[in-house]
Amino acid sequence: MQSIAAHFGLEDSSELAWAHRVNTPAKLTAAAQDPALHVLVASVQFGSADATPLVADGSNPTELDIPMFLATAQLGGKAVKLDFQSAAAVEPTLAIIRLLKPTIPLILHADVFTLLAPAKREDALEPEQFIRLCQTASSKAVLSLGWSLKRTHDADGRVEDALIQQVSAMVLQRLGPVSYGVEIRGGYTPGYERGAAIILDPLDPLPTPEANRAPNVVDITPRLRRVA
């Protein structure tokens, strides 16, 4: 899979320009037409009264729906990052992606542990279930798994360590032989809640025949779980 930076002819992902909180039709039109921007970011919500998933502004839905957001970004040649604010929004949004078949790069993000505790328990999603649903809907999408790092009751970091161990075990032990590109982010927005994200970027499979392996190359796969 081509990286998002390479899709835009850039040397490094640090050169990508992001438009955050693109949550109105006017902002969407302006961002899609701006040649300096590469990635448009929107939060997604879906409620029982909604006919289709909507772009969110904080905790409030707006008049902009996800089909329009994707279609406009596609027309403008922009990559898209969708941040799922609720577990209920995931499957309806992925159904739209399967229907529209966008050819632009997609990043699908969720605070995976928040998905475990929705207002309606029947809408809860396990982290592994979220990953597999996204992979089924768009096998070339980049998956972003995030979680909060700001917990006043976790001064010694034990809760955070347990979450990291849970995600590490899931990625390394239960998702099969997949190559991952990993990005860790922390303290990136002064004045806002600190955060972290693991980016799972599907890559082309590596050659496996032993005959193609140089004599000085060591297979480190069995050691990965100890590293995590």
ZAKETOR-84324 format. One record per residue (C-alpha): residue number from 0; z, x, y. Coordinates in pm, whole numbers, plus 32768, in hexadecimal, padded with zeros to 4 digits. Each point is the difference from the previous one (the first is absolute). Layout:
BEGIN
+-----+------+------+------+
:   n :   c3 :   c1 :   c2 :
+-----+------+------+------+
: NUM :    Z :    X :    Y :
...
+-----+------+------+------+
This chain:
BEGIN
+-----+------+------+------+
:   n :   c3 :   c1 :   c2 :
+-----+------+------+------+
:   0 : 8000 : 8000 : 8000 :
:   1 : 7FA9 : 807D : 815B :
:   2 : 812C : 802B : 80E6 :
:   3 : 801A : 7F2B : 8139 :
:   4 : 7FDF : 8136 : 80DC :
:   5 : 7EC4 : 806B : 7F48 :
:   6 : 7F73 : 7E9F : 8021 :
:   7 : 8000 : 8035 : 8179 :
:   8 : 7F84 : 8168 : 7FEA :
:   9 : 8152 : 8094 : 8062 :
:  10 : 8094 : 8141 : 7F7A :
:  11 : 8164 : 7F81 : 7FE3 :
:  12 : 80BA : 7EB3 : 7FFB :
:  13 : 80C8 : 806F : 8131 :
:  14 : 7EBF : 7FC4 : 80C9 :
:  15 : 7FFD : 7E8C : 7FAB :
:  16 : 8042 : 7F1A : 812A :
:  17 : 80C6 : 7EC6 : 7FAC :
:  18 : 8012 : 7EB2 : 80B6 :
:  19 : 8150 : 7F62 : 7FAC :
:  20 : 8068 : 7E93 : 8029 :
:  21 : 7E9E : 7F7C : 8017 :
:  22 : 8080 : 7E9B : 7FFB :
:  23 : 7F25 : 7F31 : 80E9 :
:  24 : 7E89 : 7FB7 : 8004 :
:  25 : 7FE0 : 80BA : 814D :
:  26 : 80B0 : 8138 : 7F7B :
:  27 : 7F2E : 7FF2 : 7EC3 :
:  28 : 7EB7 : 7FEB : 80BD :
:  29 : 8061 : 811D : 80E9 :
:  30 : 8079 : 80E2 : 7EE4 :
:  31 : 7ED0 : 7FBC : 7F24 :
:  32 : 7F18 : 8062 : 811E :
:  33 : 80C3 : 8139 : 8068 :
:  34 : 7F45 : 8134 : 7F7B :
:  35 : 813B : 80D4 : 801E :
:  36 : 80BF : 7F32 : 7EFC :
:  37 : 7FE9 : 8025 : 7E87 :
:  38 : 810E : 7F24 : 7F60 :
:  39 : 806E : 7EA1 : 8066 :
:  40 : 8160 : 7F9D : 7F93 :
:  41 : 8081 : 7E9E : 7FD0 :
:  42 : 8130 : 7F62 : 7F62 :
:  43 : 7FC1 : 7EDC : 7F14 :
:  44 : 80C7 : 7EC1 : 7FD2 :
:  45 : 7FC9 : 7EC6 : 7F33 :
:  46 : 80D2 : 7EC6 : 8002 :
:  47 : 7FFD : 7EBA : 7F41 :
:  48 : 7F5B : 7F51 : 8128 :
:  49 : 7EEB : 8105 : 8027 :
:  50 : 7EA2 : 7FCC : 7F77 :
:  51 : 7FB7 : 8176 : 8003 :
:  52 : 80C9 : 813F : 803E :
:  53 : 8035 : 8047 : 8171 :
:  54 : 802B : 813B : 80CE :
:  55 : 816A : 8018 : 8074 :
:  56 : 80A4 : 8067 : 8144 :
:  57 : 8154 : 8079 : 7F90 :
:  58 : 808B : 7EE3 : 7F31 :
:  59 : 7F1A : 7EFA : 809B :
:  60 : 7EA1 : 7FA4 : 7F87 :
:  61 : 7EE7 : 8000 : 8100 :
:  62 : 7EBB : 7F3C : 801F :
:  63 : 7F3C : 8120 : 7F64 :
:  64 : 7FBF : 7FE1 : 7E8B :
:  65 : 7FBD : 8115 : 7F05 :
:  66 : 7E96 : 7F9C : 7FAB :
:  67 : 7FA2 : 8021 : 8171 :
:  68 : 80C1 : 8147 : 801D :
:  69 : 7F4A : 809B : 7ED6 :
:  70 : 7EAA : 7F7D : 8064 :
:  71 : 8021 : 8084 : 8165 :
:  72 : 807D : 8154 : 7F8A :
:  73 : 7EE0 : 8012 : 7F07 :
:  74 : 7F06 : 7FB2 : 8112 :
:  75 : 8098 : 810F : 80DB :
:  76 : 8004 : 8100 : 7EE6 :
:  77 : 817B : 802D : 8013 :
:  78 : 80F7 : 8046 : 7EEA :
:  79 : 8119 : 7F02 : 7FD4 :
:  80 : 8171 : 801D : 7FAE :
:  81 : 80A8 : 7EBC : 7F95 :
:  82 : 817D : 7FFB : 8007 :
:  83 : 808B : 7EE9 : 7F26 :
:  84 : 812E : 7F60 : 80A5 :
:  85 : 8048 : 7F13 : 7EE1 :
:  86 : 7FC5 : 7FF4 : 7E8B :
:  87 : 7F59 : 7EAA : 8026 :
:  88 : 7EE9 : 809D : 80D1 :
:  89 : 7F92 : 80FE : 7EFA :
:  90 : 7F38 : 7F36 : 7F04 :
:  91 : 7F4E : 7F1B : 80FF :
:  92 : 7F98 : 8133 : 80C9 :
:  93 : 7F85 : 80B9 : 7ECB :
:  94 : 7F36 : 7ECA : 7F9F :
:  95 : 7F53 : 8015 : 8155 :
:  96 : 7FB8 : 8172 : 7FC9 :
:  97 : 7F64 : 7FB4 : 7EAC :
:  98 : 7F29 : 7EF0 : 80A2 :
:  99 : 7F8F : 80C6 : 8132 :
: 100 : 7FD6 : 814E : 7F49 :
: 101 : 802A : 80D5 : 813C :
: 102 : 7F5A : 8156 : 7FF0 :
: 103 : 80DF : 8099 : 810C :
: 104 : 812D : 80D3 : 7F96 :
: 105 : 8137 : 7F2F : 7FB9 :
: 106 : 816F : 8061 : 8009 :
: 107 : 80EB : 7F03 : 7F62 :
: 108 : 816A : 8033 : 806A :
: 109 : 814C : 7F5D : 7FAD :
: 110 : 816E : 8050 : 801A :
: 111 : 8012 : 7FD5 : 7E88 :
: 112 : 8175 : 7FBF : 7FEA :
: 113 : 7FEA : 7EF0 : 810A :
: 114 : 7F07 : 7F4D : 7F1E :
: 115 : 8116 : 7FE0 : 7EFF :
: 116 : 80D2 : 7F24 : 80E4 :
: 117 : 7F2E : 7EEC : 80A3 :
: 118 : 808C : 7EBB : 8085 :
: 119 : 7F7D : 7F52 : 7EC8 :
: 120 : 805C : 80C4 : 7EC7 :
: 121 : 7ED0 : 7F85 : 7F3F :
: 122 : 7F24 : 80BF : 80F8 :
: 123 : 80A8 : 814E : 7FB3 :
: 124 : 7F25 : 8125 : 7F97 :
: 125 : 806B : 8134 : 7F3F :
: 126 : 7F74 : 8147 : 8091 :
: 127 : 7F34 : 803E : 7EC7 :
: 128 : 7F72 : 7E9F : 800D :
: 129 : 7F99 : 8033 : 816B :
: 130 : 7F48 : 8141 : 7FA5 :
: 131 : 7F47 : 7F67 : 7EDB :
: 132 : 7F97 : 7ECC : 80C7 :
: 133 : 7F72 : 80E1 : 8113 :
: 134 : 7F4B : 80DE : 7F06 :
: 135 : 7F63 : 7ED0 : 7F5A :
: 136 : 7F8A : 7F6A : 814A :
: 137 : 7F7B : 8146 : 8092 :
: 138 : 7FFB : 812F : 7F1E :
: 139 : 7F9E : 80E7 : 8120 :
: 140 : 8112 : 7F92 : 80F0 :
: 141 : 8109 : 80F6 : 806C :
: 142 : 815D : 7F83 : 7FAA :
: 143 : 8120 : 8042 : 80EC :
: 144 : 815F : 7FC8 : 7F75 :
: 145 : 810B : 8006 : 810B :
: 146 : 8171 : 7FC3 : 801F :
: 147 : 8106 : 800E : 8112 :
: 148 : 80CC : 813C : 8033 :
: 149 : 80EF : 7F70 : 8103 :
: 150 : 8132 : 7F74 : 7F51 :
: 151 : 814D : 8010 : 80B2 :
: 152 : 80B9 : 7FC0 : 7EB8 :
: 153 : 7F4C : 8121 : 7F52 :
: 154 : 808C : 8127 : 80C2 :
: 155 : 8002 : 80E5 : 7ECF :
: 156 : 7E98 : 7FA7 : 7F9F :
: 157 : 8053 : 7F84 : 7EA2 :
: 158 : 7F4B : 7EB4 : 8025 :
: 159 : 7ECD : 80AD : 808C :
: 160 : 8004 : 80FE : 7EE6 :
: 161 : 800D : 7EE6 : 7F01 :
: 162 : 7ED1 : 7F58 : 809F :
: 163 : 7F3A : 8145 : 8004 :
: 164 : 8055 : 803B : 7E91 :
: 165 : 7F91 : 7E9F : 7FAA :
: 166 : 7EAE : 802A : 80AB :
: 167 : 7FD0 : 815C : 7F6B :
: 168 : 8046 : 7F83 : 7EA1 :
: 169 : 7F12 : 7EDB : 802E :
: 170 : 7EE3 : 80D9 : 8082 :
: 171 : 8027 : 811A : 7F04 :
: 172 : 8062 : 7F42 : 7EC7 :
: 173 : 7F6B : 7EA2 : 8009 :
: 174 : 7EB7 : 800D : 80BC :
: 175 : 7F3D : 80D9 : 7F0E :
: 176 : 7F2B : 8138 : 8035 :
: 177 : 7F96 : 7FD8 : 816C :
: 178 : 7FD4 : 810B : 810B :
: 179 : 80C7 : 7FC8 : 813E :
: 180 : 7FF4 : 8080 : 8161 :
: 181 : 815F : 7FEF : 8090 :
: 182 : 806D : 7FE5 : 8169 :
: 183 : 816C : 7FF6 : 806E :
: 184 : 8049 : 7F8F : 8165 :
: 185 : 8151 : 7FF9 : 80AD :
: 186 : 8081 : 7FD1 : 8162 :
: 187 : 7EA2 : 7FD0 : 8086 :
: 188 : 804D : 7F05 : 8115 :
: 189 : 8119 : 805E : 80F5 :
: 190 : 80E6 : 7EDC : 8047 :
: 191 : 7F8F : 7F3D : 7ECF :
: 192 : 8080 : 7FEB : 7E9D :
: 193 : 7FBA : 8136 : 7F36 :
: 194 : 7F27 : 7FCD : 7ECF :
: 195 : 7F4A : 809E : 7EE0 :
: 196 : 7EC5 : 7FB1 : 7F3E :
: 197 : 7F58 : 8076 : 7EC5 :
: 198 : 7E86 : 7FE6 : 800F :
: 199 : 7F54 : 7FD4 : 7EAF :
: 200 : 7E96 : 8063 : 8032 :
: 201 : 7F26 : 7FC6 : 7ECA :
: 202 : 7F28 : 8130 : 7FBC :
: 203 : 7EE2 : 804C : 7F15 :
: 204 : 8088 : 8062 : 7EA8 :
: 205 : 8023 : 8173 : 7FC3 :
: 206 : 7F3E : 80A5 : 7EE3 :
: 207 : 80D4 : 8005 : 7EC5 :
: 208 : 7F49 : 80D1 : 7EF9 :
: 209 : 80CF : 8130 : 7FA3 :
: 210 : 7EC1 : 80D2 : 7FFB :
: 211 : 7FE4 : 7FD7 : 817B :
: 212 : 815E : 8081 : 8041 :
: 213 : 8025 : 8165 : 8072 :
: 214 : 80F0 : 80D3 : 7F2A :
: 215 : 80F1 : 802C : 8125 :
: 216 : 801F : 7E8A : 804F :
: 217 : 8144 : 7F5C : 7F8F :
: 218 : 801C : 7E89 : 7FC6 :
: 219 : 812D : 7F92 : 80D1 :
: 220 : 7FEB : 7E8E : 7FA5 :
: 221 : 8128 : 800F : 7F0B :
: 222 : 80D7 : 8091 : 8114 :
: 223 : 7FB7 : 7EF9 : 8109 :
: 224 : 811F : 7F1B : 7FA7 :
: 225 : 80FA : 8119 : 802B :
: 226 : 7F71 : 804C : 8156 :
: 227 : 801B : 7E94 : 806E :
+-----+------+------+------+
